[in-house]
Protein backbone atom coordinates (compact mmCIF):
# COMPACT_ATOMS: atom_id res chain seq x y z
CA UNK A 1 0.00 0.00 0.00
CA UNK A 2 1.21 3.52 -0.77
CA UNK A 3 2.22 5.87 2.01
CA UNK A 4 -0.63 8.04 3.26
CA UNK A 5 -0.68 11.73 2.43
CA UNK A 6 -0.40 14.13 5.37
CA UNK A 7 -1.80 17.54 6.24
CA UNK A 8 -0.34 19.68 9.02
CA UNK A 9 -2.94 21.07 11.38
CA UNK A 10 -0.74 23.34 13.47
CA UNK A 11 1.37 21.01 15.60
CA UNK A 12 -0.75 17.98 14.64
CA UNK A 13 -0.44 15.91 11.47
CA UNK A 14 -3.50 14.27 9.91
CA UNK A 15 -2.94 11.25 7.65
CA UNK A 16 -5.06 10.27 4.67
CA UNK A 17 -4.73 6.81 3.12
CA UNK A 18 -4.54 7.07 -0.67
CA UNK A 19 -6.71 3.95 -1.16
CA UNK A 20 -9.77 5.96 -0.02
CA UNK A 21 -11.90 8.68 -1.51
CA UNK A 22 -12.91 11.72 0.52
CA UNK A 23 -15.96 13.94 0.82
CA UNK A 24 -15.88 17.67 1.47
CA UNK A 25 -17.84 16.99 4.66
CA UNK A 26 -14.66 15.26 5.95
CA UNK A 27 -15.70 11.65 5.57
CA UNK A 28 -13.59 8.99 3.90
CA UNK A 29 -15.07 6.41 1.55
CA UNK A 30 -13.55 2.97 1.10
CA UNK A 31 -14.70 1.28 -2.11
CA UNK A 32 -15.85 -2.29 -1.32
CA UNK A 33 -16.99 -3.72 -4.63
CA UNK A 34 -20.11 -1.75 -5.55
CA UNK A 35 -20.49 -0.41 -2.01
CA UNK A 36 -18.82 2.43 -0.18
CA UNK A 37 -17.89 2.25 3.50
CA UNK A 38 -17.73 5.66 5.21
CA UNK A 39 -16.02 7.04 8.28
CA UNK A 40 -14.60 10.34 9.54
CA UNK A 41 -11.27 11.55 8.17
CA UNK A 42 -8.34 12.25 10.49
CA UNK A 43 -9.02 15.95 9.90
CA UNK A 44 -12.59 15.64 11.22
CA UNK A 45 -11.57 13.47 14.18
CA UNK A 46 -8.87 15.97 15.17
CA UNK A 47 -11.28 18.91 15.03
CA UNK A 48 -14.05 17.04 16.86
CA UNK A 49 -11.76 15.57 19.53
CA UNK A 50 -13.16 12.61 21.41
CA UNK A 51 -16.39 11.59 19.69
CA UNK A 52 -18.76 10.19 22.30
CA UNK A 53 -22.25 10.09 20.78
CA UNK A 54 -23.84 9.36 17.40
CA UNK A 55 -27.56 9.48 16.65
CA UNK A 56 -29.29 8.58 13.38
CA UNK A 57 -32.49 10.16 12.07
CA UNK A 58 -32.85 7.53 9.31
CA UNK A 59 -32.94 3.76 9.11
CA UNK A 60 -30.85 1.30 7.13
CA UNK A 61 -32.47 0.72 3.73
CA UNK A 62 -33.30 4.41 3.24
CA UNK A 63 -32.62 6.04 -0.12
CA UNK A 64 -30.71 9.27 0.39
CA UNK A 65 -29.94 12.38 -1.60
CA UNK A 66 -26.45 13.85 -1.46
CA UNK A 67 -26.20 16.27 1.50
CA UNK A 68 -29.41 14.91 3.09
CA UNK A 69 -29.30 15.06 6.89
CA UNK A 70 -28.83 11.57 8.33
CA UNK A 71 -28.13 12.16 12.01
CA UNK A 72 -25.98 14.00 14.52
CA UNK A 73 -22.69 13.69 16.35
CA UNK A 74 -21.49 14.97 19.69
CA UNK A 75 -17.89 15.27 20.78
CA UNK A 76 -15.72 17.10 23.25
CA UNK A 77 -15.50 20.09 20.89
CA UNK A 78 -18.68 20.13 18.83
CA UNK A 79 -22.26 19.07 18.27
CA UNK A 80 -23.19 18.84 14.62
CA UNK A 81 -25.60 17.40 12.11
CA UNK A 82 -24.33 14.70 9.75
CA UNK A 83 -25.11 14.63 6.04
CA UNK A 84 -24.94 11.95 3.39
CA UNK A 85 -21.73 12.39 1.35
CA UNK A 86 -23.30 10.79 -1.77
CA UNK A 87 -26.71 9.87 -3.14
CA UNK A 88 -27.65 6.23 -2.69
CA UNK A 89 -29.13 3.65 -0.36
CA UNK A 90 -27.86 3.45 3.20
CA UNK A 91 -27.34 -0.26 3.77
CA UNK A 92 -25.85 -0.71 7.21
CA UNK A 93 -24.67 1.13 10.30
CA UNK A 94 -21.65 -0.11 12.22
CA UNK A 95 -23.52 -1.35 15.30
CA UNK A 96 -20.36 -1.40 17.44
CA UNK A 97 -19.84 2.33 16.78
CA UNK A 98 -23.42 3.09 17.78
CA UNK A 99 -22.95 1.51 21.19
CA UNK A 100 -19.36 2.73 21.68
CA UNK A 101 -18.10 5.42 19.28
CA UNK A 102 -14.58 5.44 20.77
CA UNK A 103 -13.26 3.44 17.75
CA UNK A 104 -13.78 6.60 15.70
CA UNK A 105 -11.08 8.23 17.81
CA UNK A 106 -8.56 5.38 17.87
CA UNK A 107 -9.06 3.44 14.59
CA UNK A 108 -10.71 5.98 12.28
CA UNK A 109 -9.75 4.16 9.04
CA UNK A 110 -10.54 0.66 10.32
CA UNK A 111 -12.95 -0.37 13.08
CA UNK A 112 -14.13 3.26 13.29
CA UNK A 113 -16.18 3.02 10.07
CA UNK A 114 -19.69 4.41 10.47
CA UNK A 115 -21.97 3.19 7.65
CA UNK A 116 -22.09 1.54 4.23
CA UNK A 117 -23.95 2.81 1.18
CA UNK A 118 -24.80 1.66 -2.31
CA UNK A 119 -24.26 4.78 -4.43
CA UNK A 120 -26.68 5.56 -7.26
CA UNK A 121 -25.19 3.86 -10.36
CA UNK A 122 -24.08 6.19 -13.15
CA UNK A 123 -24.37 9.34 -11.04
CA UNK A 124 -21.28 11.56 -11.07
CA UNK A 125 -19.45 11.15 -7.76
CA UNK A 126 -18.72 14.21 -5.60
CA UNK A 127 -15.91 12.28 -3.88
CA UNK A 128 -12.31 13.43 -4.09
CA UNK A 129 -9.00 11.57 -4.33
CA UNK A 130 -6.68 11.93 -1.33
CA UNK A 131 -4.66 14.55 -3.23
CA UNK A 132 -7.77 16.55 -4.17
CA UNK A 133 -8.95 16.36 -0.54
CA UNK A 134 -5.62 17.77 0.69
CA UNK A 135 -5.98 20.64 -1.78
CA UNK A 136 -9.50 21.25 -0.43
CA UNK A 137 -8.18 21.24 3.17
CA UNK A 138 -5.43 23.71 2.29
CA UNK A 139 -8.07 26.03 0.84
CA UNK A 140 -10.31 25.93 3.95
CA UNK A 141 -7.64 25.64 6.67
CA UNK A 142 -7.21 29.38 7.26
CA UNK A 143 -10.94 29.85 7.90
CA UNK A 144 -10.96 26.76 10.11
CA UNK A 145 -8.10 28.12 12.23
CA UNK A 146 -9.92 31.44 12.76
CA UNK A 147 -13.05 29.55 13.81
CA UNK A 148 -11.10 27.39 16.26
CA UNK A 149 -9.32 30.40 17.77
CA UNK A 150 -12.64 32.24 18.06
CA UNK A 151 -14.16 29.31 19.97
CA UNK A 152 -11.17 29.16 22.31
CA UNK A 153 -11.56 32.88 23.10
CA UNK A 154 -15.24 32.65 24.02
VEXZA-110445 format. One record per residue (C-alpha): residue in one letter; x, y, z. Coordinates in pm, 1 decimal, decimal comma. Each point is the difference from the previous one (the first is absolute). Layout:
BEGIN
<node vomi="A" x="X" y="Y" z="Z"/>
...
***
This chain:
BEGIN
<node vomi="X" x="0,0" y="0,0" z="0,0"/>
<node vomi="X" x="121,2" y="351,9" z="-77,2"/>
<node vomi="X" x="101,1" y="235,3" z="277,8"/>
<node vomi="X" x="-285,7" y="216,5" z="125,6"/>
<node vomi="X" x="-4,9" y="369,2" z="-82,7"/>
<node vomi="X" x="28,1" y="240,2" z="293,2"/>
<node vomi="X" x="-139,8" y="340,5" z="87,4"/>
<node vomi="X" x="146,0" y="214,2" z="277,7"/>
<node vomi="X" x="-259,6" y="139,0" z="236,4"/>
<node vomi="X" x="219,5" y="227,4" z="209,2"/>
<node vomi="X" x="211,1" y="-233,6" z="212,4"/>
<node vomi="X" x="-212,2" y="-302,6" z="-96,2"/>
<node vomi="X" x="30,8" y="-206,8" z="-316,5"/>
<node vomi="X" x="-305,7" y="-164,1" z="-156,4"/>
<node vomi="X" x="56,4" y="-302,0" z="-225,6"/>
<node vomi="X" x="-212,5" y="-98,3" z="-298,0"/>
<node vomi="X" x="33,6" y="-346,2" z="-154,9"/>
<node vomi="X" x="18,5" y="26,0" z="-378,9"/>
<node vomi="X" x="-217,4" y="-311,2" z="-49,4"/>
<node vomi="X" x="-305,7" y="200,7" z="113,9"/>
<node vomi="X" x="-212,9" y="271,6" z="-149,0"/>
<node vomi="X" x="-100,4" y="304,0" z="203,2"/>
<node vomi="X" x="-305,5" y="222,5" z="29,6"/>
<node vomi="X" x="8,3" y="372,5" z="65,1"/>
<node vomi="X" x="-195,9" y="-68,1" z="319,6"/>
<node vomi="X" x="317,6" y="-172,5" z="128,6"/>
<node vomi="X" x="-104,4" y="-361,3" z="-37,5"/>
<node vomi="X" x="211,5" y="-266,1" z="-167,3"/>
<node vomi="X" x="-148,1" y="-257,8" z="-234,9"/>
<node vomi="X" x="151,9" y="-344,0" z="-45,3"/>
<node vomi="X" x="-114,7" y="-169,2" z="-320,9"/>
<node vomi="X" x="-114,8" y="-356,9" z="79,5"/>
<node vomi="X" x="-114,8" y="-143,0" z="-331,7"/>
<node vomi="X" x="-311,9" y="197,2" z="-92,1"/>
<node vomi="X" x="-38,0" y="134,2" z="354,1"/>
<node vomi="X" x="167,1" y="284,2" z="183,3"/>
<node vomi="X" x="93,1" y="-18,6" z="368,3"/>
<node vomi="X" x="15,6" y="341,3" z="170,4"/>
<node vomi="X" x="171,3" y="137,8" z="307,2"/>
<node vomi="X" x="142,6" y="330,1" z="126,2"/>
<node vomi="X" x="332,5" y="120,6" z="-136,8"/>
<node vomi="X" x="293,2" y="70,3" z="232,1"/>
<node vomi="X" x="-67,9" y="370,5" z="-59,3"/>
<node vomi="X" x="-356,8" y="-31,3" z="132,1"/>
<node vomi="X" x="101,3" y="-216,6" z="295,5"/>
<node vomi="X" x="270,2" y="249,6" z="99,6"/>
<node vomi="X" x="-241,3" y="294,1" z="-14,4"/>
<node vomi="X" x="-276,4" y="-186,7" z="183,1"/>
<node vomi="X" x="228,9" y="-147,7" z="266,6"/>
<node vomi="X" x="-139,8" y="-296,2" z="188,4"/>
<node vomi="X" x="-323,5" y="-101,5" z="-172,0"/>
<node vomi="X" x="-236,7" y="-140,6" z="260,9"/>
<node vomi="X" x="-349,2" y="-9,9" z="-152,0"/>
<node vomi="X" x="-158,9" y="-73,0" z="-338,3"/>
<node vomi="X" x="-371,8" y="12,2" z="-74,7"/>
<node vomi="X" x="-173,0" y="-89,6" z="-327,2"/>
<node vomi="X" x="-319,9" y="157,7" z="-130,5"/>
<node vomi="X" x="-36,2" y="-262,6" z="-276,0"/>
<node vomi="X" x="-9,2" y="-377,7" z="-20,1"/>
<node vomi="X" x="208,8" y="-246,0" z="-198,5"/>
<node vomi="X" x="-161,4" y="-57,7" z="-339,4"/>
<node vomi="X" x="-83,1" y="368,9" z="-48,9"/>
<node vomi="X" x="67,8" y="163,5" z="-336,9"/>
<node vomi="X" x="191,3" y="322,9" z="51,5"/>
<node vomi="X" x="77,1" y="310,7" z="-199,5"/>
<node vomi="X" x="349,0" y="146,7" z="14,1"/>
<node vomi="X" x="24,1" y="242,3" z="296,3"/>
<node vomi="X" x="-321,0" y="-136,2" z="158,8"/>
<node vomi="X" x="11,3" y="15,2" z="380,1"/>
<node vomi="X" x="47,1" y="-348,8" z="143,9"/>
<node vomi="X" x="70,4" y="59,3" z="368,5"/>
<node vomi="X" x="214,9" y="184,0" z="250,6"/>
<node vomi="X" x="328,5" y="-31,6" z="183,2"/>
<node vomi="X" x="120,4" y="128,4" z="334,2"/>
<node vomi="X" x="359,4" y="29,8" z="108,9"/>
<node vomi="X" x="217,3" y="183,3" z="247,2"/>
<node vomi="X" x="22,1" y="298,9" z="-236,7"/>
<node vomi="X" x="-318,2" y="3,7" z="-205,7"/>
<node vomi="X" x="-357,4" y="-106,0" z="-56,2"/>
<node vomi="X" x="-93,0" y="-22,7" z="-364,8"/>
<node vomi="X" x="-241,4" y="-144,0" z="-251,2"/>
<node vomi="X" x="127,3" y="-270,5" z="-236,0"/>
<node vomi="X" x="-78,0" y="-6,6" z="-370,8"/>
<node vomi="X" x="17,2" y="-268,4" z="-264,9"/>
<node vomi="X" x="320,7" y="44,0" z="-203,7"/>
<node vomi="X" x="-157,3" y="-159,3" z="-312,2"/>
<node vomi="X" x="-341,0" y="-92,6" z="-136,9"/>
<node vomi="X" x="-93,7" y="-363,4" z="44,9"/>
<node vomi="X" x="-148,0" y="-257,9" z="232,8"/>
<node vomi="X" x="126,4" y="-20,3" z="356,1"/>
<node vomi="X" x="52,2" y="-371,2" z="57,2"/>
<node vomi="X" x="148,9" y="-45,1" z="343,6"/>
<node vomi="X" x="118,2" y="184,3" z="309,4"/>
<node vomi="X" x="302,2" y="-124,1" z="192,1"/>
<node vomi="X" x="-186,6" y="-124,4" z="307,6"/>
<node vomi="X" x="316,0" y="-4,4" z="213,9"/>
<node vomi="X" x="51,3" y="372,4" z="-65,5"/>
<node vomi="X" x="-358,0" y="76,7" z="99,4"/>
<node vomi="X" x="47,0" y="-158,8" z="341,4"/>
<node vomi="X" x="359,5" y="121,9" z="48,8"/>
<node vomi="X" x="126,2" y="269,6" z="-240,2"/>
<node vomi="X" x="352,0" y="1,6" z="149,2"/>
<node vomi="X" x="132,0" y="-199,3" z="-301,6"/>
<node vomi="X" x="-51,9" y="315,1" z="-205,8"/>
<node vomi="X" x="269,5" y="163,6" z="211,8"/>
<node vomi="X" x="251,9" y="-285,6" z="5,9"/>
<node vomi="X" x="-49,8" y="-193,0" z="-327,8"/>
<node vomi="X" x="-164,7" y="253,1" z="-231,9"/>
<node vomi="X" x="95,1" y="-182,0" z="-323,4"/>
<node vomi="X" x="-78,6" y="-349,8" z="127,8"/>
<node vomi="X" x="-241,0" y="-102,5" z="276,4"/>
<node vomi="X" x="-118,0" y="362,9" z="20,3"/>
<node vomi="X" x="-204,5" y="-24,0" z="-321,4"/>
<node vomi="X" x="-351,5" y="138,3" z="39,4"/>
<node vomi="X" x="-227,6" y="-121,7" z="-281,8"/>
<node vomi="X" x="-12,3" y="-165,3" z="-341,5"/>
<node vomi="X" x="-186,2" y="127,8" z="-305,2"/>
<node vomi="X" x="-84,9" y="-115,8" z="-349,4"/>
<node vomi="X" x="54,5" y="312,4" z="-212,0"/>
<node vomi="X" x="-242,0" y="77,8" z="-282,5"/>
<node vomi="X" x="148,7" y="-170,0" z="-310,3"/>
<node vomi="X" x="111,3" y="233,0" z="-279,0"/>
<node vomi="X" x="-29,7" y="315,7" z="211,1"/>
<node vomi="X" x="309,5" y="221,3" z="-2,6"/>
<node vomi="X" x="182,8" y="-40,5" z="330,6"/>
<node vomi="X" x="72,6" y="305,4" z="216,3"/>
<node vomi="X" x="281,0" y="-192,6" z="171,7"/>
<node vomi="X" x="360,8" y="115,1" z="-21,3"/>
<node vomi="X" x="330,8" y="-185,9" z="-23,7"/>
<node vomi="X" x="231,6" y="35,4" z="299,8"/>
<node vomi="X" x="202,3" y="262,8" z="-189,5"/>
<node vomi="X" x="-311,2" y="199,4" z="-94,3"/>
<node vomi="X" x="-117,5" y="-18,5" z="362,9"/>
<node vomi="X" x="332,3" y="140,5" z="123,2"/>
<node vomi="X" x="-35,7" y="287,2" z="-246,9"/>
<node vomi="X" x="-351,6" y="61,2" z="135,1"/>
<node vomi="X" x="131,1" y="-1,5" z="359,5"/>
<node vomi="X" x="275,1" y="247,6" z="-87,6"/>
<node vomi="X" x="-263,7" y="232,1" z="-145,4"/>
<node vomi="X" x="-223,5" y="-10,4" z="311,4"/>
<node vomi="X" x="266,7" y="-28,7" z="271,7"/>
<node vomi="X" x="42,8" y="374,1" z="58,9"/>
<node vomi="X" x="-372,7" y="47,1" z="64,1"/>
<node vomi="X" x="-2,6" y="-309,5" z="221,5"/>
<node vomi="X" x="286,9" y="136,3" z="211,3"/>
<node vomi="X" x="-182,1" y="332,1" z="52,9"/>
<node vomi="X" x="-313,2" y="-189,6" z="104,9"/>
<node vomi="X" x="195,0" y="-215,9" z="245,9"/>
<node vomi="X" x="177,6" y="301,6" z="150,7"/>
<node vomi="X" x="-332,0" y="183,2" z="29,0"/>
<node vomi="X" x="-152,3" y="-292,7" z="191,0"/>
<node vomi="X" x="299,9" y="-14,8" z="234,0"/>
<node vomi="X" x="-39,1" y="371,7" z="79,4"/>
<node vomi="X" x="-368,4" y="-23,3" z="91,4"/>
***
